[in-house]
Structure formats: C-alpha cells, structure tokens
Amino acid sequence: QARLDFIRGDRSQEAPNGTLRKRGKVLGDIVNSGVAYSGAPSLRINDPAYVSGFATTYASRVKTLFVGANDGMLHAFDSDTGDELFAYIPSWVVPRLNALSSTTYQHQTYVDASPVVAEAKVGSAWKTVLVGGTGGGGQGVYALDVSDPAAFDAGKVKWEFTDKDDASLGNVIGRPALLQFTDRATTYKYYAVVASGVNNYVDDGHFSTTGNPAIFILDLAKAPGTAWQLGVNY
C-alpha cells in the first residue's frame, strides 16, 4: 500500500521519514514525449450532428495539456492553472512501477512517447480521442476518450493494443495519427494509425520472427472486452 500511495503522489513515506526513495519532484521526468493540447472541439468538421451536438456541448470544456512522463503516467493538466486533471497508467508498465519507490532506483523509461488528440466519430458518437505509445517503456499503444478531461474515469479507456495482440508491434516512438478511411463504398470510419516502432524482433515473449516493420490501422470503435482480430477490427 505504501508503494501504491507513493505512485499516487504521497510523500509521507519518503526518506528520511520513511523507507521509500526521496524524490526531488512528484512529477517524473519528461524526456521524449511531446505535449498535445485540447481546447474547444474543432469547428472544421462539417457534420450537423457534430456542430449542433458535440461541439456545442463541449465548447467550454477545460483547456488541457497531455504529456507522458517517466513516472509511469500520461498526465493531463489544466492549461490555465497547471493543476492535474487525471493521470493514466498503461497496463504494460504496471509490473515495473515498484522500481520507482526503491532507494536504489536507476532511471527507467515508462510513458516516453508523444500522444495525439483529435475529434473522431467512434461508432455513432463523436468523441475527442487521445492515442499514444510508451516509447522505450514498452510495446503497446492506448486510446482514451478525453471529450471531457475534467470528468475522466476508468470507463473512458477505449482500448489497449500490445505485442500480445500482434507480435509485429514494437516500441512505438512516433506520434500516432487519427484518420478516416472508407471500409465500404459509402461508409467511413475513424482509425488510429500507428507505426510498429522499433525492436519488434526482440524476444520478450511476444516477438516478430521476421523483424519486418508494419503499419497498424486500429478501429477506434472496438468494443471493450472484445479481442483484437486481424482483418476484423485492425
């Protein structure tokens, strides 16, 4: 419990009063992650339901900065005040979080890649979606519904996609893209487009036998709890 509280920002058990590592700052170092900004929804989308519905509803939402840090978290900050709105920990970095509180800690990378934020139609509903990788922190990408950053909770995690789902995924170091493609003659859907990154051939239990790079097109509307299936939802 003390380690968990440490991760959440509690400093009461840091040395010399406690047995956990003394930090200079609660926020971890930001190295390779760029910052993504989200203000009022874009007005460039020509969809009456979007303009009169989604864009109007969220026109006054809190302006937010998103950035990954090597404390294991993607952080969301109120861009006016600097106050933290929420933090999200990708599941694949969780097994290494215990190292952060060790007094013999040697620097590791955790969420060390740049996120992207854009409006997208997810199923039948418009959302503001954030997609990001973790760079050297692990082989996976995640998608979050950040339509209302001030009201974010676990239910706003859309999905995660890792090398356990497809061994060709490596350490994603580039910024993903949110793009619209047609899947039938007149039907368009939004997808996260992600380059496979580096080191997908490294034997970590799930690895590419060829080492060939790949581009992944991931369905933003994949239902929670359903498996990733090549040719179906990616």
Residue frames relative to the residue before (quaternion, step in Angstrom):
aa qw qx qy qz dx dy dz
Q 1.0000 0.0000 0.0000 0.0000 0.00 0.00 0.00
A 0.6308 0.5421 -0.3374 0.4409 3.59 1.00 -0.77
R 0.6445 0.5099 -0.3194 0.4719 3.59 1.04 -0.77
L 0.6410 0.5195 -0.3211 0.4649 3.57 0.99 -0.84
D 0.6510 0.5051 -0.3128 0.4725 3.58 0.94 -0.85
F 0.5972 0.5622 -0.3430 0.4579 3.59 1.09 -0.75
I 0.6605 0.5045 -0.3014 0.4674 3.57 0.89 -0.97
R 0.6871 0.4859 -0.2745 0.4652 3.58 1.03 -0.79
G 0.6580 -0.5504 0.2973 0.4192 3.58 1.26 -0.03
D 0.4601 0.6681 -0.4574 0.3642 3.60 1.26 0.04
R 0.1708 -0.8194 0.5430 0.0669 3.60 -0.74 1.03
S 0.4200 0.7546 -0.4386 0.2488 3.59 1.28 -0.01
Q 0.7390 0.3948 -0.2338 0.4933 3.62 1.12 -0.52
E 0.4259 0.6832 -0.4816 0.3464 3.58 1.22 0.34
A 0.5766 -0.5723 0.4505 0.3703 3.57 -1.17 0.62
P 0.5909 -0.1439 -0.7884 -0.0928 1.56 -2.19 1.25
N 0.5311 0.6456 -0.4180 0.3554 3.63 1.19 -0.06
G 0.7859 0.1694 -0.0931 0.5874 3.56 1.21 -0.50
T 0.6346 -0.5674 0.3948 0.3456 3.55 -1.30 -0.23
L 0.6018 0.5815 -0.3569 0.4151 3.61 1.24 -0.02
R 0.6938 -0.5072 0.3272 0.3928 3.56 -1.25 0.49
K 0.3703 -0.7051 0.5621 0.2231 3.54 -1.03 0.85
R 0.2093 -0.7961 0.5610 0.0879 3.55 -0.72 1.12
G 0.4744 -0.6365 0.5199 0.3155 3.52 -1.21 0.54
K 0.7726 0.0253 0.0146 0.6342 3.54 1.14 -0.77
V 0.5306 -0.6029 0.4784 0.3551 3.58 -1.19 0.47
L 0.6606 0.4836 -0.3000 0.4897 3.58 1.02 -0.80
G 0.4120 -0.7101 0.5174 0.2415 3.56 -0.91 0.96
D 0.6414 -0.5395 0.3780 0.3933 3.54 -1.27 0.32
I 0.2575 -0.7374 0.6097 0.1350 3.53 -1.12 0.83
V 0.0606 -0.8452 0.5305 -0.0230 3.58 -0.41 1.24
N 0.8512 0.1119 -0.0137 0.5125 3.58 0.39 -1.23
S 0.5655 0.5949 -0.3942 0.4134 3.59 1.23 0.02
G 0.3007 -0.7068 0.6121 0.1879 3.51 -0.97 0.94
V 0.4815 -0.6556 0.5047 0.2892 3.55 -1.31 0.25
A 0.1751 -0.7609 0.6170 0.0987 3.58 -1.00 0.89
Y 0.2245 -0.7869 0.5673 0.0926 3.57 -0.98 0.92
S 0.0195 -0.7726 0.6344 0.0134 3.57 -1.11 0.73
G 0.0447 -0.7823 0.6213 0.0001 3.54 -0.78 1.11
A 0.7867 -0.1398 0.1592 0.5799 3.56 -0.82 -0.98
P 0.6105 -0.5700 0.3913 0.3864 3.62 -1.05 0.64
S 0.6016 -0.5808 0.4213 0.3512 3.55 -1.14 0.73
L 0.2815 -0.7491 0.5757 0.1682 3.57 -1.13 0.72
R 0.4794 0.6851 -0.4218 0.3505 3.58 1.24 0.33
I 0.5957 0.5721 -0.3611 0.4330 3.59 1.26 -0.15
N 0.2286 -0.8052 0.5403 0.0864 3.55 -0.62 1.19
D 0.3958 0.6565 -0.5293 0.3636 3.52 0.31 1.34
P 0.4480 -0.7230 0.4452 0.2800 3.63 -0.47 1.13
A 0.6502 0.5131 -0.3251 0.4563 3.60 0.97 -0.79
Y 0.6354 0.5194 -0.3205 0.4730 3.56 1.10 -0.70
V 0.7056 0.4869 -0.2776 0.4335 3.56 0.74 -1.09
S 0.7662 0.3717 -0.2056 0.4823 3.60 0.77 -0.99
G 0.7195 0.4224 -0.2407 0.4960 3.58 1.22 -0.43
F 0.8120 0.3000 -0.1621 0.4736 3.54 0.00 -1.31
A 0.7075 0.4764 -0.2867 0.4361 3.59 0.68 -1.07
T 0.6569 0.5003 -0.3051 0.4745 3.58 1.05 -0.73
T 0.6485 0.5420 -0.3155 0.4314 3.57 0.94 -0.91
Y 0.8074 0.2920 -0.1244 0.4974 3.58 0.89 -0.96
A 0.2914 0.7985 -0.4874 0.2000 3.59 1.23 0.33
S 0.7737 0.3356 -0.1719 0.5091 3.60 1.07 -0.72
R 0.3290 0.7628 -0.5079 0.2278 3.60 1.17 0.33
V 0.6430 -0.5471 0.3724 0.3856 3.55 -1.21 0.51
K 0.4288 -0.6796 0.5379 0.2547 3.56 -0.97 0.92
T 0.0823 -0.8567 0.5063 -0.0536 3.56 -0.61 1.17
L 0.2118 -0.7297 0.6381 0.1250 3.52 -1.22 0.74
F 0.1351 -0.7837 0.6046 0.0450 3.56 -0.92 0.99
V 0.1388 0.7903 -0.5849 0.1186 3.58 -0.90 0.92
G 0.3837 -0.7132 0.5406 0.2279 3.57 -1.11 0.69
A 0.0858 -0.8010 0.5920 0.0227 3.57 -1.07 0.74
N 0.5120 -0.6652 0.4636 0.2836 3.52 -1.25 0.50
D 0.4568 0.5774 -0.5125 0.4419 3.50 0.96 1.08
G 0.6488 -0.5538 0.2927 0.4321 3.56 1.33 0.27
M 0.7267 0.4605 -0.2161 0.4617 3.57 1.23 -0.06
L 0.3231 -0.6029 0.6773 0.2708 3.43 -1.46 0.39
H 0.1730 -0.8036 0.5654 0.0689 3.58 -0.75 1.06
A 0.1623 -0.7443 0.6400 0.1001 3.54 -1.20 0.70
F 0.0532 -0.8170 0.5738 -0.0208 3.57 -0.67 1.15
D 0.4930 -0.5942 0.5478 0.3220 3.53 -1.17 0.70
S 0.3608 -0.7798 0.4636 0.2161 3.60 -0.48 1.15
D 0.6333 0.5247 -0.3412 0.4551 3.61 1.20 -0.31
T 0.8078 0.2879 -0.1230 0.4995 3.58 0.92 -0.92
G 0.4203 -0.6927 0.4787 0.3381 3.59 1.14 -0.58
D 0.4619 0.6787 -0.4540 0.3464 3.61 1.23 -0.05
E 0.4403 -0.6817 0.5145 0.2770 3.57 -1.06 0.76
L 0.3007 -0.7598 0.5558 0.1527 3.55 -0.89 1.02
F 0.7565 -0.2132 0.1419 0.6018 3.58 1.01 -0.82
A 0.1684 -0.7388 0.6339 0.1547 3.53 -1.38 0.12
Y 0.1664 -0.7836 0.5958 0.0578 3.54 -1.08 0.82
I 0.1848 -0.7788 0.5947 0.0756 3.56 -0.95 0.99
P 0.3601 -0.7198 0.5446 0.2358 3.65 -0.57 1.06
S 0.5855 -0.6461 0.3609 0.3310 3.55 -0.88 0.96
W 0.6902 0.5167 -0.3065 0.4033 3.60 0.95 -0.78
V 0.6444 0.4821 -0.3556 0.4752 3.63 1.17 -0.09
V 0.4672 0.7209 -0.4227 0.2889 3.59 1.24 -0.36
P 0.6652 0.5244 -0.3457 0.4038 3.68 0.80 -0.81
R 0.7220 0.4227 -0.2549 0.4849 3.62 1.19 -0.38
L 0.4327 0.7289 -0.4518 0.2781 3.60 1.22 0.01
N 0.5791 0.6099 -0.3840 0.3812 3.59 1.09 -0.61
A 0.5824 0.6005 -0.3755 0.3990 3.60 1.15 -0.56
L 0.5950 0.6196 -0.3627 0.3613 3.59 1.08 -0.69
S 0.7347 0.4199 -0.2368 0.4774 3.59 1.03 -0.68
S 0.4951 0.6697 -0.4247 0.3549 3.59 1.28 -0.05
T 0.4744 -0.6795 0.4827 0.2832 3.58 -0.98 0.83
T 0.6885 0.4121 -0.2806 0.5267 3.60 1.27 -0.19
Y 0.2367 0.8211 -0.4908 0.1697 3.58 1.25 0.42
Q 0.1136 -0.7370 0.6635 0.0613 3.51 -1.08 0.92
H 0.6124 -0.6227 0.3355 0.3530 3.56 -0.82 1.00
Q 0.0363 -0.7702 0.6367 -0.0009 3.54 -1.06 0.92
T 0.4127 -0.6621 0.5491 0.2996 3.54 -1.28 0.30
Y 0.1347 -0.7910 0.5950 0.0467 3.54 -1.06 0.80
V 0.7770 -0.0737 0.0782 0.6203 3.62 0.17 -1.24
D 0.1580 0.8386 -0.4773 0.2099 3.51 0.30 1.37
A 0.6146 0.4842 -0.3819 0.4919 3.58 0.89 1.00
S 0.5647 -0.6531 0.4109 0.2927 3.54 -1.21 0.58
P 0.3234 -0.7363 0.5591 0.2018 3.60 -0.93 0.86
V 0.2283 -0.7269 0.6216 0.1817 3.54 -1.34 0.21
V 0.1285 -0.7850 0.6038 0.0521 3.59 -1.08 0.75
A 0.2014 0.7661 -0.5923 0.1473 3.58 -0.94 0.91
E 0.5257 -0.5965 0.4947 0.3509 3.53 -1.31 0.29
A 0.0645 0.7858 -0.6100 0.0788 3.55 -1.05 0.82
K 0.4025 -0.6735 0.5566 0.2730 3.53 -1.20 0.56
V 0.0973 -0.8035 0.5873 -0.0044 3.55 -0.52 1.25
G 0.7749 -0.0379 -0.0330 0.6301 3.54 -0.16 1.28
S 0.7712 -0.2990 0.2360 0.5100 3.58 -0.64 -1.10
A 0.6833 0.4868 -0.2649 0.4754 3.59 1.29 -0.07
W 0.4137 -0.6805 0.5457 0.2606 3.55 -1.08 0.74
K 0.0225 -0.7859 0.6173 -0.0286 3.54 -1.05 0.86
T 0.3101 -0.6352 0.6380 0.3054 3.51 -1.38 0.08
V 0.1122 -0.8324 0.5425 -0.0136 3.54 -0.54 1.24
L 0.1667 -0.7449 0.6383 0.0995 3.53 -1.14 0.80
V 0.0202 -0.7741 0.6327 -0.0017 3.57 -0.97 0.91
G 0.1183 0.8041 -0.5737 0.1013 3.57 -0.91 0.88
G 0.3289 -0.6967 0.5950 0.2288 3.51 -1.35 0.31
T 0.4613 -0.6854 0.4843 0.2879 3.56 -1.26 -0.26
G 0.4522 -0.7021 0.4603 0.3012 3.62 1.19 0.24
G 0.8344 -0.1220 0.1241 0.5229 3.55 -0.81 -1.02
G 0.5532 0.6529 -0.3739 0.3577 3.58 1.27 -0.13
G 0.7716 -0.2780 0.1748 0.5449 3.58 1.22 -0.14
Q 0.5133 -0.6650 0.4697 0.2715 3.51 -1.31 0.33
G 0.5314 0.5987 -0.4395 0.4073 3.53 0.04 1.34
V 0.1624 -0.7372 0.6416 0.1363 3.52 -1.38 0.27
Y 0.1867 -0.7829 0.5886 0.0761 3.56 -1.21 0.54
A 0.1823 -0.7599 0.6136 0.1131 3.55 -1.27 0.49
L 0.0812 -0.8023 0.5914 -0.0071 3.56 -0.88 1.03
D 0.3656 -0.6692 0.5976 0.2479 3.55 -1.21 0.62
V 0.0217 0.8154 -0.5753 0.0603 3.58 -0.39 1.25
S 0.1598 0.8158 -0.5340 0.1542 3.56 1.08 0.76
D 0.7768 0.0855 -0.0387 0.6227 3.58 1.09 -0.74
P 0.2188 -0.8333 0.4899 0.1329 3.62 0.21 1.22
A 0.6406 0.5406 -0.3294 0.4346 3.59 1.10 -0.60
A 0.7441 0.3377 -0.2036 0.5393 3.60 1.25 -0.30
F 0.2767 0.7862 -0.5103 0.2118 3.58 1.12 0.59
D 0.0915 0.7652 -0.6357 0.0445 3.56 -1.14 0.75
A 0.7569 -0.4045 0.2524 0.4470 3.58 -1.28 0.07
G 0.6176 0.5683 -0.3427 0.4220 3.57 1.13 -0.55
K 0.6281 0.5396 -0.3313 0.4523 3.58 1.27 -0.24
V 0.4879 0.6086 -0.4615 0.4225 3.61 1.25 0.16
K 0.3091 -0.7846 0.5096 0.1711 3.59 -0.46 1.21
W 0.7438 -0.2911 0.2204 0.5599 3.59 0.83 -1.01
E 0.2185 -0.6956 0.6530 0.2051 3.47 -1.46 0.05
F 0.1004 -0.7664 0.6332 0.0406 3.56 -1.17 0.69
T 0.0143 0.8273 -0.5573 0.0684 3.59 -0.57 1.16
D 0.6957 -0.4464 0.3441 0.4454 3.56 -1.31 -0.05
K 0.5347 0.5854 -0.4178 0.4437 3.59 1.24 -0.09
D 0.6622 0.4781 -0.2944 0.4962 3.58 1.20 -0.53
D 0.7727 -0.0702 0.0432 0.6294 3.57 1.13 -0.67
A 0.4126 -0.7658 0.4438 0.2152 3.56 -0.50 1.24
S 0.5879 0.5887 -0.3753 0.4085 3.63 1.20 -0.26
L 0.5497 0.5942 -0.4095 0.4209 3.59 1.24 -0.14
G 0.1464 -0.7879 0.5944 0.0666 3.55 -0.89 0.98
N 0.7231 -0.3334 0.3151 0.5163 3.55 -1.16 -0.67
V 0.2620 -0.7920 0.5357 0.1305 3.55 -0.38 1.26
I 0.0584 -0.8287 0.5564 -0.0136 3.56 -0.43 1.23
G 0.6456 0.5082 -0.3245 0.4687 3.60 1.22 -0.37
R 0.5556 -0.5875 0.4681 0.3566 3.52 -1.31 0.29
P 0.4213 -0.7005 0.5065 0.2742 3.64 -0.76 0.94
A 0.2782 -0.7209 0.5974 0.2144 3.56 -1.36 0.05
L 0.2524 -0.7220 0.6200 0.1748 3.57 -1.22 0.56
L 0.0682 0.8341 -0.5307 0.1344 3.55 -0.33 1.31
Q 0.3823 -0.7101 0.5532 0.2087 3.51 -1.28 0.54
F 0.0126 -0.7862 0.6172 -0.0289 3.56 -0.89 1.01
T 0.4252 -0.6544 0.5465 0.3039 3.53 -1.27 0.34
D 0.1799 -0.7771 0.5912 0.1198 3.57 -0.97 0.82
R 0.7382 0.1170 -0.1496 0.6472 3.54 1.38 -0.04
A 0.7690 -0.3972 0.2190 0.4504 3.58 -1.21 0.16
T 0.8277 0.1602 -0.0611 0.5343 3.59 0.93 -0.84
T 0.6255 0.5401 -0.3336 0.4535 3.60 1.24 0.16
Y 0.1053 -0.7965 0.5945 0.0317 3.56 -0.81 1.06
K 0.0619 -0.7762 0.6266 0.0330 3.54 -1.17 0.68
Y 0.4192 -0.6853 0.5369 0.2576 3.53 -1.28 0.44
Y 0.0739 -0.7977 0.5984 -0.0123 3.52 -1.03 0.92
A 0.3780 -0.6362 0.6064 0.2908 3.53 -1.35 0.35
V 0.1498 -0.7833 0.6005 0.0584 3.56 -0.80 1.04
V 0.0014 0.8313 -0.5455 0.1065 3.53 -0.53 1.26
A 0.3353 -0.7053 0.5853 0.2181 3.56 -0.91 0.91
S 0.5732 -0.6541 0.3806 0.3144 3.56 -1.00 0.86
G 0.4419 -0.7245 0.4449 0.2863 3.57 1.20 -0.27
V 0.6416 -0.5260 0.4090 0.3800 3.56 -1.18 -0.63
N 0.8300 0.3080 -0.1998 0.4198 3.53 -1.41 0.27
N 0.3130 0.7617 -0.5257 0.2133 3.61 1.01 0.57
Y 0.6295 0.5376 -0.3242 0.4578 3.59 1.28 -0.23
V 0.5120 0.6532 -0.4233 0.3633 3.61 1.24 -0.19
D 0.4177 -0.7319 0.4878 0.2278 3.56 -0.80 1.06
D 0.1483 0.7734 -0.5966 0.1545 3.55 -0.22 1.35
G 0.7058 -0.4072 0.2428 0.5265 3.53 1.29 0.42
H 0.7669 0.0997 -0.0595 0.6312 3.57 1.24 -0.51
F 0.2613 0.7932 -0.4976 0.2344 3.58 -0.10 1.24
S 0.5407 -0.6160 0.4757 0.3192 3.51 -1.27 0.56
T 0.3829 -0.7307 0.5177 0.2270 3.58 -0.88 0.91
T 0.7066 0.4229 -0.2636 0.5025 3.60 1.24 -0.29
G 0.3344 -0.7486 0.5013 0.2765 3.56 1.08 -0.69
N 0.4052 0.7247 -0.4737 0.2936 3.58 1.25 0.13
P 0.4568 -0.6641 0.5066 0.3059 3.58 -1.04 0.69
A 0.1217 -0.7853 0.6041 0.0586 3.54 -1.27 0.40
I 0.2446 -0.7020 0.6374 0.2029 3.52 -1.35 0.30
F 0.2032 -0.7952 0.5649 0.0849 3.56 -0.73 1.09
I 0.1364 -0.7518 0.6420 0.0637 3.55 -1.03 0.91
L 0.0697 -0.8524 0.5156 -0.0527 3.54 -0.14 1.38
D 0.4343 -0.7188 0.4881 0.2377 3.56 -0.75 1.09
L 0.3868 -0.7393 0.5021 0.2273 3.58 -0.59 1.11
A 0.7075 0.4770 -0.2533 0.4558 3.58 1.16 -0.61
K 0.2892 0.7554 -0.5406 0.2311 3.61 1.15 0.34
A 0.4386 -0.7206 0.4753 0.2499 3.56 -0.76 1.05
P 0.5476 -0.6122 0.4502 0.3502 3.62 -1.00 0.76
G 0.7994 0.3010 -0.2266 0.4679 3.55 -1.01 0.83
T 0.6200 0.5150 -0.3597 0.4701 3.58 1.22 -0.19
A 0.5132 -0.6609 0.4584 0.2995 3.56 -1.11 0.71
W 0.4987 -0.5932 0.5289 0.3459 3.53 -1.28 0.42
Q 0.0155 -0.7956 0.6049 -0.0287 3.59 -0.88 0.98
L 0.4451 -0.7021 0.4981 0.2468 3.54 -0.68 1.16
G 0.8082 0.2268 -0.1935 0.5078 3.57 -0.82 1.02
V 0.6825 0.4367 -0.2774 0.5162 3.57 1.31 -0.10
N 0.8164 -0.0113 0.0304 0.5766 3.57 0.68 -1.09
Y 0.7709 0.1161 -0.1922 0.5961 3.59 1.23 0.41
